[in-house]
């Protein structure tokens, strides 16, 4: 029978999964997460040995020969400045991300499963920025607000010890996705010609999508190459997000829609999150641990996001009658990303319970120039991290400060291919499609975190 302690942890995990910090989905998130692993720059594959292994390498769970608890959170804030060039070639005033960011938590619990295995339950979310802009800003056709969205993962993992030098692990995951996005669509009908970006035909739309069952999983291994070195590798399966949602539409101010109204509110949303591969080697000279690791995320699987209204129509449109809202596609055409990580962790004072961590990571960007937009601002980035831990008996308290800077990016005027969405025109054949992502993008990420863990 499940113990009361295990039941309490399970209920807590379920609560966290329902209220986890907002994050949207290297392409859509950083190549690291968790307070201790990020302090090592995300180099936590061969050296994974606590409950953060559920994300990086489940084989590391096999290090937990007794019960363990982990709770941490980091405030992740992405600064974004976008200076748009509109479809007429005119520079627009710069806009900034107005979201202050929110703490992104982790929680995990592990207990022995026989003499050679460890069972773990965890809830976590990727480290990502949250973007919110002015409703009528020049970026409005790409995104207005994603700051009330979340992607949280509930996972169960098992780590197994095969002899003294080999550890294997596996997780089963459910990715809970609740997206709330606001974007300005064009309501320019096919029966008339509109000036590009005419605000009289702007239609504010909010899409609320909930998808509570998006299964995935991961596998991993660690092999000791002696007493002072370990090789580790893990593979994360992709996630196919499919969910039902609601579409709330504000009709354009144009007199073309006088007396019209909207019937229906269902819209389905679909997109894919990528598979990823991690590998690393950790060496342990003296009281120190040094790991060099790499991450490959197959963001080429994320080629589009589709929004498909279901039985949503505009009725009583003067001179027309009824418009059926058709499917919309946000082309993404992301590219695979590659990251290198270097992490150092150790005790600078012999015999003292203080641990310090230093980390560095470099990652390439997923969106090619022509598809870069404020919906996901990403590019080549450098990440530097500083962390520390202090043990109080069986408890350890950890802290993190990290900063990542993206190389400035430019989508040259006339080269952007992210379209202004219009649900009442067939954009696949429309010669008058307007592209809305030209301009200059700058971005950085700030991470401040703290956590505690216990082995007992």
Rosetta blueprint (number, residue, H / E / L):
1 X L
2 X L
3 X L
4 X H
5 X H
6 X H
7 X H
8 X H
9 X H
10 X H
11 X H
12 X H
13 X H
14 X H
15 X H
16 X H
17 X H
18 X H
19 X H
20 X L
21 X L
22 X L
23 X L
24 X L
25 X L
26 X L
27 X L
28 X L
29 X L
30 X L
31 X L
32 X L
33 X L
34 X L
35 X H
36 X H
37 X H
38 X H
39 X H
40 X L
41 X L
42 X L
43 X L
44 X L
45 X L
46 X L
47 X L
48 X L
49 X L
50 X L
51 X L
52 X L
53 X H
54 X H
55 X H
56 X H
57 X L
58 X H
59 X H
60 X H
61 X H
62 X H
63 X H
64 X L
65 X L
66 X L
67 X L
68 X E
69 X E
70 X E
71 X E
72 X E
73 X E
74 X E
75 X E
76 X E
77 X E
78 X E
79 X E
80 X E
81 X E
82 X E
83 X E
84 X E
85 X E
86 X L
87 X L
88 X L
89 X L
90 X L
91 X E
92 X L
93 X L
94 X L
95 X E
96 X E
97 X L
98 X L
99 X L
100 X L
101 X L
102 X E
103 X E
104 X E
105 X E
106 X E
107 X E
108 X E
109 X E
110 X E
111 X E
112 X E
113 X L
114 X L
115 X L
116 X L
117 X E
118 X E
119 X E
120 X E
121 X E
122 X E
123 X E
124 X E
125 X L
126 X L
127 X L
128 X L
129 X L
130 X L
131 X L
132 X E
133 X L
134 X L
135 X L
136 X L
137 X L
138 X L
139 X L
140 X L
141 X L
142 X L
143 X L
144 X L
145 X E
146 X L
147 X L
148 X L
149 X L
150 X E
151 X E
152 X E
153 X E
154 X E
155 X E
156 X E
157 X E
158 X E
159 X E
160 X E
161 X E
162 X E
163 X L
164 X L
165 X L
166 X E
167 X E
168 X E
169 X E
170 X E
171 X E
172 X E
173 X E
174 X E
175 X E
176 X E
177 X E
178 X E
179 X E
180 X E
181 X E
182 X E
183 X E
184 X E
185 X E
186 X E
187 X L
188 X L
189 X L
190 X L
191 X L
192 X L
193 X L
194 X L
195 X L
196 X L
197 X L
198 X L
199 X H
200 X H
201 X H
202 X E
203 X E
204 X E
205 X E
206 X E
207 X E
208 X E
209 X E
210 X E
211 X E
212 X L
213 X L
214 X L
215 X E
216 X E
217 X E
218 X E
219 X E
220 X E
221 X E
222 X E
223 X E
224 X E
225 X L
226 X L
227 X L
228 X L
229 X E
230 X E
231 X E
232 X E
233 X E
234 X E
235 X E
236 X E
237 X L
238 X L
239 X E
240 X E
241 X E
242 X E
243 X E
244 X E
245 X E
246 X E
247 X E
248 X E
249 X E
250 X L
251 X L
252 X L
253 X L
254 X L
255 X H
256 X H
257 X H
258 X L
259 X L
260 X L
261 X E
262 X E
263 X E
264 X L
265 X L
266 X E
267 X E
268 X E
269 X E
270 X E
271 X E
272 X E
273 X E
274 X L
275 X L
276 X E
277 X E
278 X E
279 X E
280 X E
281 X E
282 X E
283 X E
284 X L
285 X L
286 X L
287 X L
288 X E
289 X E
290 X E
291 X E
292 X E
293 X E
294 X E
295 X E
296 X E
297 X E
298 X L
299 X H
300 X H
301 X H
302 X L
303 X L
304 X E
305 X E
306 X E
307 X E
308 X E
309 X E
310 X E
311 X L
312 X L
313 X E
314 X E
315 X E
316 X E
317 X E
318 X L
319 X L
320 X L
321 X E
322 X E
323 X E
324 X E
325 X L
326 X L
327 X L
328 X E
329 X E
330 X E
331 X E
332 X L
333 X L
334 X L
335 X L
336 X L
337 X E
338 X E
339 X E
340 X E
341 X E
342 X E
343 X E
344 X E
345 X E
346 X E
347 X L
348 X L
349 X L
350 X L
351 X L
352 X L
353 X L
354 X E
355 X E
356 X E
357 X E
358 X E
359 X E
360 X E
361 X E
362 X E
363 X E
364 X L
365 X L
366 X L
367 X L
368 X L
369 X H
370 X H
371 X H
372 X L
373 X E
374 X L
375 X L
376 X E
377 X L
378 X L
379 X L
380 X L
381 X E
382 X E
383 X E
384 X E
385 X E
386 X E
387 X E
388 X E
389 X E
390 X E
391 X E
392 X E
393 X L
394 X L
395 X E
396 X E
397 X E
398 X E
399 X E
400 X E
401 X E
402 X E
403 X E
404 X E
405 X E
406 X E
407 X L
408 X L
409 X E
410 X E
411 X E
412 X L
413 X L
414 X L
415 X L
416 X L
417 X L
418 X L
419 X E
420 X L
421 X L
422 X L
423 X L
424 X L
425 X L
426 X L
427 X L
428 X L
429 X L
430 X L
431 X L
432 X L
433 X L
434 X L
435 X E
436 X L
437 X L
438 X L
439 X E
440 X E
441 X E
442 X E
443 X E
444 X E
445 X E
446 X E
447 X E
448 X E
449 X E
450 X E
451 X E
452 X E
453 X E
454 X E
455 X E
456 X L
